[in-house]
Amino acid sequence: MHRDVLTHFPFLSLVVIGQLLFLTIFVGALFWVFRKGSKSFYDRMSSLPIDNGGNCDE
């Protein structure tokens, strides 16, 4: 059923634009997560659940 709908979809350019938009956002999120200097932020955030009420700025 999905194949029949997609084969008769008249706006192929919308499909291409949607896929490019998704790919751009996905690659941007990967760059954001693995950017330089983010390791210290994620290390600090990973210790918060076991922190005993201390300040997270320490």
Summary of the structure (lengths in Angstrom):
residues: 58
radius of gyration: 21.0
end to end distance: 56.9
largest distance: 59.6
contacts: 87
relative contact order: 0.06
helix: 69%
strand: 0%
